[in-house]
Amino acid sequence: MRKSRKSIFTISLLMLLMLLIPGVASAKSIFEHHNTTVPIGQSVDDVYVIGGDAEVQGQVHGIVVVINGNLHLASTATVDGVVVVIGGEVVQDNGAMLGDDIYTISLDTATQNSLLLGSGLVMSLWVLQLAGGLLMVLIPVLIRVLGKRRMAEFTEQYEQSAMGRLLYTGFFSGLLVAAISMLLLVTVIGIPFLVLILIALIAAMALGFTVISYRIADQIKGTERIADWLKVLIGASVLTAFTTIPLVGWMIFIIAMLMSLGICTQWLAGKRKKKPKK
């Protein structure tokens, strides 16, 4: 049981030290290069060495951690716990007795490039998510401000109770758009039309998100007397916040997208009915 706890502690410490490696490597004035030796006949609990080499000739009851240094396990060495070496090598002589596993992590150029590439990818995804969230808030507000009375009349057409019907309308409209897009995709001539469909979908999402944001703010107490653009700002902020939730956020985003498509589909159908017959 004690060995299992120490293994968990060592792995946790390893993850923490991985974040501190750049600082450890550059801060020589704080962590001096100092070699550590456990001589024959000496018994210690744990060994932690940062910025230096370690040599174990005696007995270590706990764990051995070496950062930015090499570890030498002599033939007389006995280590009961885990051995962790980061940025160095492990040399084990014949006869050295180990009671647990050895974990080594190399900090060569390939590993550093992999870590840099991974962190850059994570940062890029975070920046894209942040930019998308800002657009989801700013675009509906701009549409409401620039649209003024026309956008107010457009929003008033869709009450809160009709949102379920708009979702169904958007779902079937989405299936129709997907089918048309697949047909256009198989022909070279249809590719320009796909671009037009994409632009139309983006415009539909922008208009729909404006309506949905306004209706979300309607459900919040205290927003009855504030300006319409401020209502849209509050609703869009709430919607964007919920879309950032892992897994659930994607479901919310898809539902909002389908409702937006349903809003524009119903609006186009209404325009078609209002055309005078010749």
C-alpha positions in Angstrom: 0.0 0.0 0.0 2.8 2.4 0.9 4.7 1.6 -2.3 1.5 2.3 -4.4 1.1 5.7 -2.7 4.7 6.6 -3.4 4.3 5.6 -7.0 1.2 7.8 -7.4 3.1 10.7 -5.7 6.1 10.2 -8.0 4.1 10.3 -11.1 2.3 13.5 -9.9 5.7 15.0 -9.1 6.9 14.0 -12.5 4.1 15.8 -14.2 4.7 19.0 -12.1 8.4 18.9 -12.8 7.8 18.6 -16.5 6.2 22.1 -16.4 9.2 23.4 -14.4 11.9 22.0 -16.7 12.6 25.2 -18.7 13.1 27.2 -15.5 15.3 24.5 -13.9 17.5 24.3 -16.9 18.0 28.1 -17.2 18.1 29.1 -13.5 21.7 28.0 -12.7 22.1 30.5 -9.9 19.1 28.9 -8.1 19.8 25.2 -8.8 23.5 24.6 -8.8 25.2 21.6 -10.5 25.9 19.4 -7.5 26.7 15.7 -7.6 25.1 13.5 -4.9 26.4 10.1 -3.7 24.8 7.6 -1.3 27.9 5.6 -0.2 28.1 1.9 0.7 26.5 1.2 4.0 24.4 4.3 4.1 20.6 4.1 4.2 18.3 7.0 3.3 14.6 7.5 2.7 14.5 9.4 -0.6 16.9 11.0 -3.0 16.1 14.2 -5.0 18.7 15.7 -7.2 18.1 18.7 -9.6 20.9 19.9 -11.9 23.4 17.3 -10.9 24.4 13.6 -11.2 23.5 11.0 -8.6 25.2 7.8 -7.6 23.6 5.3 -5.4 25.9 2.7 -3.7 24.0 2.2 -0.6 20.3 1.7 0.2 17.3 3.9 -0.6 14.0 2.9 1.0 11.9 5.4 -1.0 12.2 6.9 -4.4 15.0 8.4 -6.5 14.3 11.5 -8.7 17.1 13.0 -10.8 16.3 16.1 -13.0 18.9 17.3 -15.6 21.4 14.8 -14.5 22.6 11.2 -14.8 22.0 8.4 -12.3 24.5 5.6 -11.6 23.2 2.6 -9.7 26.2 0.7 -8.4 26.3 -3.1 -8.0 25.8 -2.6 -4.2 22.8 -0.3 -4.6 19.3 -1.2 -3.4 16.3 1.0 -4.2 12.9 0.0 -2.9 10.9 2.7 -4.6 10.4 4.2 -8.1 13.4 5.6 -10.1 12.6 8.7 -12.2 15.3 10.4 -14.4 14.4 13.4 -16.5 16.9 14.8 -19.0 19.6 12.2 -18.2 20.6 8.6 -18.4 20.5 5.7 -16.1 23.5 3.4 -15.7 22.7 0.2 -13.8 25.5 -2.1 -12.8 25.0 -5.9 -12.4 23.9 -6.7 -8.9 21.9 -3.5 -8.3 18.6 -4.3 -6.8 15.4 -2.4 -7.7 12.0 -2.8 -6.0 10.0 -0.9 -8.6 10.1 0.5 -12.1 12.4 3.0 -13.8 11.0 6.0 -15.6 13.3 8.0 -18.0 12.4 11.0 -20.1 14.9 12.3 -22.6 15.0 16.0 -23.3 16.8 15.8 -26.6 16.0 18.0 -29.6 13.3 15.7 -31.0 11.5 15.6 -27.6 11.7 19.4 -27.2 10.4 19.9 -30.8 7.5 17.5 -30.0 6.6 19.4 -26.8 6.9 22.7 -28.7 4.7 21.5 -31.5 2.1 20.1 -29.1 2.0 23.2 -27.0 1.7 25.3 -30.2 -1.2 23.2 -31.4 -3.0 23.6 -28.1 -2.4 27.3 -28.1 -3.7 27.6 -31.7 -6.9 25.7 -30.8 -7.4 27.9 -27.8 -6.9 31.1 -29.9 -9.4 29.8 -32.5 -11.9 29.0 -29.8 -11.5 32.5 -28.3 -11.9 34.2 -31.7 -14.9 32.1 -32.5 -16.5 33.0 -29.1 -15.9 36.7 -29.7 -17.4 36.5 -33.2 -20.5 34.7 -31.7 -21.0 37.7 -29.4 -20.0 40.6 -31.6 -21.7 39.7 -34.9 -25.3 39.4 -33.4 -24.8 42.7 -31.6 -23.7 44.4 -34.8 -26.6 42.9 -36.8 -29.0 44.2 -34.2 -27.4 47.7 -34.1 -27.1 48.1 -37.8 -30.5 46.5 -38.6 -32.4 48.7 -36.2 -36.1 48.6 -37.0 -35.9 45.9 -39.6 -34.1 43.6 -37.3 -36.5 44.4 -34.5 -39.4 43.4 -36.7 -37.6 40.3 -37.9 -36.9 39.2 -34.3 -40.5 39.8 -33.1 -41.8 37.3 -35.6 -40.3 34.4 -33.6 -41.7 33.9 -30.1 -40.2 31.7 -27.5 -42.9 29.1 -27.9 -42.1 28.6 -31.5 -38.5 27.6 -31.0 -39.3 23.9 -31.0 -41.0 24.1 -34.4 -38.0 26.1 -35.7 -35.7 23.3 -34.6 -37.6 20.7 -36.6 -37.8 23.0 -39.6 -34.0 23.6 -39.4 -33.3 19.9 -39.1 -35.2 19.0 -42.3 -33.8 22.1 -44.1 -30.3 21.0 -43.1 -31.0 17.5 -44.6 -32.1 19.1 -47.8 -29.1 21.4 -48.0 -26.8 18.5 -47.3 -28.3 16.4 -50.1 -28.0 19.3 -52.6 -24.4 19.9 -51.5 -23.5 16.2 -52.1 -25.0 16.4 -55.6 -23.1 19.6 -56.4 -19.9 18.1 -55.0 -19.7 15.4 -57.6 -19.5 17.9 -60.4 -16.9 20.5 -61.0 -19.5 23.0 -62.2 -21.3 22.7 -58.8 -18.3 23.8 -56.7 -19.0 27.6 -57.1 -22.6 26.9 -56.0 -21.3 25.2 -52.9 -19.4 28.4 -52.0 -22.7 30.3 -52.3 -24.5 27.8 -50.1 -21.7 28.1 -47.5 -22.1 31.9 -47.5 -25.8 31.6 -47.2 -25.5 29.2 -44.3 -23.1 31.6 -42.5 -25.6 34.5 -43.0 -28.4 32.3 -41.8 -26.5 31.4 -38.7 -25.7 35.1 -38.0 -29.3 36.1 -38.2 -30.5 33.1 -36.3 -28.0 33.6 -33.5 -29.2 37.2 -33.2 -32.8 36.1 -32.7 -31.9 33.3 -30.3 -29.6 35.6 -28.2 -32.5 38.1 -27.9 -34.9 35.4 -26.8 -32.4 34.1 -24.2 -32.1 37.5 -22.7 -35.9 37.7 -22.5 -35.8 34.8 -20.0 -33.5 36.7 -17.7 -35.1 38.9 -15.0 -34.2 42.5 -15.2 -33.7 42.7 -18.9 -37.2 44.0 -19.8 -36.3 47.7 -19.9 -32.8 47.6 -21.3 -31.9 48.4 -24.9 -32.3 45.7 -27.5 -28.7 45.5 -28.5 -27.8 45.0 -24.9 -30.3 42.2 -24.7 -28.6 40.6 -27.7 -25.2 41.1 -26.0 -26.3 39.4 -22.8 -28.0 36.5 -24.6 -25.1 36.0 -27.0 -22.7 35.9 -24.0 -24.7 33.3 -22.3 -25.0 31.2 -25.4 -21.3 31.4 -26.1 -20.5 30.4 -22.6 -22.6 27.3 -22.8 -21.0 26.3 -26.2 -17.6 26.2 -24.5 -18.6 23.3 -22.3 -16.9 20.1 -23.5 -19.3 17.7 -25.5 -22.4 19.5 -24.3 -21.2 22.7 -25.9 -21.1 21.1 -29.3 -24.7 19.8 -28.9 -25.9 23.3 -27.9 -24.1 24.8 -30.9 -25.7 22.3 -33.3 -29.1 23.0 -31.9 -28.6 26.7 -32.2 -27.4 26.2 -35.8 -30.4 24.2 -36.7 -32.8 26.7 -35.1 -31.0 29.5 -37.0 -31.5 27.6 -40.3 -35.2 27.0 -39.3 -35.6 30.8 -38.7 -34.3 31.7 -42.1 -36.2 28.9 -43.8 -39.5 30.1 -42.2 -38.7 33.7 -43.2 -38.1 32.7 -46.8 -41.3 30.7 -46.9 -43.2 33.7 -45.5 -41.7 36.0 -48.2 -42.7 33.6 -50.9 -46.3 33.5 -49.7 -46.5 37.3 -49.6 -45.6 37.7 -53.3 -48.6 38.9 -55.2 -50.0 36.5 -57.8 -49.8 37.7 -61.4 
